[in-house]
Amino acid sequence: MTTADGDSRPKAQRIADDLGADIETGAIAPGEKLPTTRELVARYGVTGETIRQAVMRLKNAGLVTSRQGGGVYARTRPPLKRLGISRYDKVKWRDGDEVAFIADRVASGRGYERGEQTQTVALVTAPEAAAEALGLPKGAQVYARARLVREGSQPTHTLTSYYRPQDVEGTRLVDPSPGPAGRGGGYRVLYEQGFEVDEMEEEIKARMPTPSEAQQLLLPPGEPVVELHRTTQTETGYVVEYAIGIHAASRFTWRYRFKIPDSARDNERDPHAQ
């Protein structure tokens, strides 16, 4: 329905956009409590249900969060940039000391402490997906390196990597000390073991969290997570890591930059290409 001023957006969206603009410009400061439903009903001349719909749009956009005890608050900081291909650039971890979560912080203009990553390491029965990716039989043992990454006191995501024991036994990857696995992190360790990672595949999906995930990530009610599955292999196709990450949806934006494929032109250059 189009309003008198020609705006066809639903009322809830117009209110969400209005409040969102206030948050983005700082008119509503980071961490500030939004007006109550009653106050917004009076301001916009709409029903409480319309205001609830508007607030839900703001939550879905990652601009506000609910707090225990009541009230809706502007996010205290913008989401982190979760880089795509560039977070794994070999120059970062092979030649330097910028592991993936640190690369994201640097790109976001945010500080970090190496101890903001903690982990547990254990020999476990390989989950079905990990066993399949690593080419192991059902019931095989793998090392599970389960990390929890925080920004300050706020958890951002978990990441559990699975490795064949013979690939990582005795290395820094089985050390549960806080922080990345030494200079350059896990991929540097694999490189030193003779496994230079060359290719990876990431698959992501959004879903609602389990109760334990919501508790671990300190998620507000109704916030989804982004589940990531990553398979990493060497140039010869040898899979050295299978990982599953759970990310708080509103705490990241996902950014990718890549060349646009032109398979028709490639096939013209190489008629034998499949």
C-alpha positions as CSV (number, residue, x, y, z in Angstrom):
1,M,0.0,0.0,0.0
2,T,1.4,3.4,-1.0
3,T,1.1,6.2,1.6
4,A,0.2,9.8,0.8
5,D,3.9,10.7,0.4
6,G,4.4,7.9,-2.2
7,D,6.3,5.6,0.1
8,S,5.2,2.0,-0.6
9,R,7.2,0.4,2.3
10,P,5.2,-1.4,5.0
11,K,4.9,0.7,8.2
12,A,7.1,-1.6,10.2
13,Q,9.9,-1.3,7.6
14,R,9.6,2.5,7.5
15,I,9.9,2.6,11.3
16,A,12.8,0.1,11.2
17,D,14.6,2.2,8.6
18,D,14.0,5.4,10.6
19,L,15.4,3.9,13.8
20,G,18.2,2.2,11.9
21,A,19.2,5.6,10.5
22,D,19.3,7.0,14.0
23,I,21.6,4.1,15.1
24,E,23.9,4.5,12.1
25,T,24.3,8.2,12.5
26,G,24.7,8.0,16.3
27,A,21.5,9.8,17.2
28,I,20.9,6.6,19.1
29,A,24.3,5.9,20.6
30,P,26.0,2.5,20.8
31,G,24.6,0.6,23.8
32,E,21.8,3.1,24.3
33,K,18.3,1.8,25.1
34,L,15.7,2.4,22.4
35,P,12.4,4.1,23.3
36,T,9.8,1.7,24.7
37,T,7.1,0.1,22.7
38,R,4.6,2.5,24.3
39,E,6.7,5.5,23.4
40,L,7.1,4.4,19.8
41,V,3.4,3.6,19.4
42,A,2.7,7.3,20.4
43,R,5.4,8.6,18.2
44,Y,4.4,6.8,15.0
45,G,0.7,6.3,15.6
46,V,0.7,2.6,15.0
47,T,-0.1,-0.6,17.0
48,G,2.3,-2.4,19.3
49,E,2.4,-5.3,16.9
50,T,3.8,-3.0,14.2
51,I,6.5,-1.8,16.5
52,R,7.4,-5.3,17.4
53,Q,7.7,-6.1,13.7
54,A,10.0,-3.1,13.2
55,V,12.2,-4.1,16.1
56,M,12.5,-7.6,14.7
57,R,13.7,-6.1,11.4
58,L,16.3,-4.2,13.4
59,K,17.4,-7.4,15.2
60,N,17.6,-9.3,11.9
61,A,19.8,-6.6,10.5
62,G,22.1,-6.9,13.5
63,L,21.5,-3.3,14.7
64,V,19.9,-4.0,18.1
65,T,19.8,-6.7,20.7
66,S,17.6,-7.6,23.6
67,R,19.0,-7.7,27.1
68,Q,18.0,-9.8,30.1
69,G,15.7,-7.8,32.2
70,G,13.9,-6.1,29.3
71,G,14.6,-3.5,26.8
72,V,16.1,-3.2,23.3
73,Y,19.5,-1.7,22.9
74,A,21.6,-0.4,20.0
75,R,24.5,-2.7,19.2
76,T,27.7,-1.5,20.9
77,R,29.8,-2.0,17.8
78,P,29.3,-2.8,14.1
79,P,29.7,-6.4,12.9
80,L,33.1,-7.7,12.2
81,K,34.1,-8.2,8.6
82,R,34.5,-11.9,8.0
83,L,36.8,-12.0,5.0
84,G,36.5,-14.5,2.2
85,I,39.5,-15.7,0.2
86,S,41.9,-13.0,1.5
87,R,41.8,-14.2,5.1
88,Y,43.7,-17.3,4.0
89,D,46.4,-15.5,2.0
90,K,49.6,-17.5,2.5
91,V,51.6,-14.3,3.1
92,K,49.6,-13.8,6.3
93,W,50.3,-17.1,8.0
94,R,53.3,-18.7,6.1
95,D,55.4,-15.5,5.9
96,G,53.8,-13.6,8.8
97,D,51.8,-14.2,11.9
98,E,48.2,-13.1,10.9
99,V,45.9,-16.0,11.4
100,A,42.4,-15.9,10.0
101,F,40.5,-14.4,13.0
102,I,43.2,-11.8,13.4
103,A,43.0,-10.9,9.6
104,D,39.3,-10.3,10.2
105,R,40.0,-7.9,13.1
106,V,42.7,-6.0,11.1
107,A,40.3,-5.6,8.2
108,S,37.6,-4.4,10.6
109,G,39.9,-1.8,12.2
110,R,39.5,-3.6,15.5
111,G,42.1,-4.6,18.1
112,Y,42.7,-8.1,19.3
113,E,44.5,-10.2,21.9
114,R,45.9,-13.6,20.9
115,G,44.4,-15.0,24.1
116,E,40.9,-14.2,22.8
117,Q,41.1,-17.6,21.2
118,T,40.9,-20.5,23.6
119,Q,40.7,-24.2,22.7
120,T,40.4,-27.7,24.0
121,V,42.1,-30.6,22.1
122,A,41.0,-34.2,22.4
123,L,41.1,-37.5,20.6
124,V,37.6,-38.3,19.6
125,T,35.6,-40.6,17.3
126,A,35.4,-38.8,14.0
127,P,31.9,-37.3,13.2
128,E,30.5,-38.8,10.1
129,A,31.2,-35.8,7.9
130,A,34.8,-35.4,9.2
131,A,35.5,-39.1,8.6
132,E,34.2,-38.8,5.0
133,A,36.2,-35.7,4.3
134,L,39.4,-37.1,5.7
135,G,38.9,-40.5,4.0
136,L,38.7,-42.4,7.3
137,P,36.6,-45.4,8.2
138,K,33.6,-45.1,10.5
139,G,34.7,-45.1,14.1
140,A,38.3,-43.8,13.4
141,Q,40.0,-41.5,15.9
142,V,40.8,-37.9,15.0
143,Y,42.1,-34.9,16.9
144,A,39.3,-32.4,17.5
145,R,40.7,-28.9,18.2
146,A,37.7,-26.9,19.4
147,R,38.2,-23.1,19.5
148,L,36.1,-20.4,21.1
149,V,36.9,-16.9,19.8
150,R,35.9,-13.8,21.7
151,E,36.1,-10.1,21.1
152,G,36.8,-8.8,24.6
153,S,34.2,-10.5,26.7
154,Q,31.8,-11.2,23.9
155,P,32.1,-14.6,22.0
156,T,32.0,-14.3,18.3
157,H,32.2,-17.8,17.0
158,T,33.4,-21.4,17.6
159,L,35.5,-23.4,15.2
160,T,36.3,-27.1,15.6
161,S,39.0,-28.6,13.3
162,Y,39.4,-32.4,12.8
163,Y,42.8,-33.9,11.9
164,R,44.3,-37.3,11.3
165,P,46.4,-38.1,14.4
166,Q,49.5,-39.0,12.3
167,D,49.4,-35.5,10.6
168,V,49.5,-33.5,13.9
169,E,50.7,-35.7,16.7
170,G,53.4,-33.9,18.7
171,T,52.8,-30.5,17.0
172,R,51.5,-27.2,18.4
173,L,48.0,-28.2,17.0
174,V,47.5,-30.5,20.0
175,D,48.6,-27.9,22.5
176,P,45.5,-26.5,24.3
177,S,47.2,-23.3,25.4
178,P,45.2,-20.1,24.7
179,G,45.9,-18.3,21.4
180,P,46.7,-19.5,17.9
181,A,49.1,-22.5,17.5
182,G,52.3,-20.4,17.6
183,R,53.5,-18.1,14.9
184,G,51.2,-18.4,11.8
185,G,48.7,-20.6,13.5
186,G,47.5,-24.0,12.4
187,Y,48.2,-23.7,8.7
188,R,51.8,-22.7,9.5
189,V,52.0,-25.9,11.6
190,L,50.7,-28.0,8.7
191,Y,53.2,-26.3,6.3
192,E,56.0,-27.2,8.6
193,Q,54.8,-30.8,8.6
194,G,55.0,-30.8,4.8
195,F,51.3,-30.1,4.1
196,E,51.1,-26.8,2.4
197,V,47.4,-26.0,2.0
198,D,46.5,-25.1,-1.5
199,E,42.7,-25.3,-1.9
200,M,39.7,-25.1,0.4
201,E,35.9,-25.3,0.1
202,E,33.5,-23.5,2.4
203,E,29.8,-24.2,2.7
204,I,27.6,-22.0,4.9
205,K,24.1,-22.1,6.1
206,A,21.9,-20.2,8.5
207,R,19.9,-21.8,11.2
208,M,18.6,-21.3,14.7
209,P,21.1,-22.3,17.5
210,T,20.9,-25.2,19.8
211,P,20.5,-24.3,23.5
212,S,24.2,-25.1,24.2
213,E,25.3,-22.9,21.2
214,A,23.1,-20.0,22.4
215,Q,24.6,-20.3,25.9
216,Q,28.2,-20.6,24.7
217,L,27.9,-17.6,22.3
218,L,25.7,-15.5,24.7
219,L,23.1,-15.1,22.0
220,P,19.9,-13.0,22.6
221,P,16.6,-14.8,22.1
222,G,15.7,-15.3,18.4
223,E,19.2,-14.7,17.0
224,P,20.3,-17.3,14.4
225,V,23.8,-18.6,13.7
226,V,25.8,-19.2,10.5
227,E,27.2,-22.7,10.3
228,L,30.3,-23.1,8.3
229,H,31.9,-26.3,7.0
230,R,35.4,-26.0,5.6
231,T,37.5,-28.7,3.8
232,T,41.2,-27.9,3.3
233,Q,43.6,-29.8,1.1
234,T,47.0,-29.7,-0.4
235,E,47.9,-29.3,-4.1
236,T,47.8,-33.1,-4.4
237,G,44.2,-33.3,-3.1
238,Y,45.2,-34.6,0.3
239,V,42.6,-33.3,2.9
240,V,44.5,-32.1,6.0
241,E,41.6,-30.5,7.9
242,Y,37.9,-30.6,8.1
243,A,36.3,-27.8,10.2
244,I,32.9,-26.8,11.5
245,G,32.3,-23.2,12.7
246,I,29.3,-21.7,14.4
247,H,29.1,-17.9,14.1
248,A,26.7,-15.5,15.8
249,A,24.9,-14.1,12.7
250,S,24.7,-10.5,13.8
251,R,28.4,-10.2,14.8
252,F,29.8,-10.7,11.3
253,T,29.4,-9.5,7.8
254,W,30.7,-11.9,5.2
255,R,32.8,-10.3,2.4
256,Y,34.1,-12.0,-0.7
257,R,36.1,-10.6,-3.7
258,F,37.0,-12.8,-6.6
259,K,37.5,-12.8,-10.4
260,I,34.4,-13.5,-12.4
261,P,34.7,-16.8,-14.3
262,D,34.3,-16.9,-18.1
263,S,34.3,-20.6,-18.9
264,A,33.4,-20.0,-22.5
265,R,36.5,-18.0,-23.1
266,D,38.6,-20.5,-21.1
267,N,37.3,-23.3,-23.2
268,E,38.2,-21.4,-26.4
269,R,41.8,-21.1,-25.1
270,D,41.9,-24.8,-24.2
271,P,39.5,-26.9,-26.2
272,H,40.4,-30.0,-24.2
273,A,39.4,-28.5,-20.9
274,Q,36.5,-30.2,-19.2
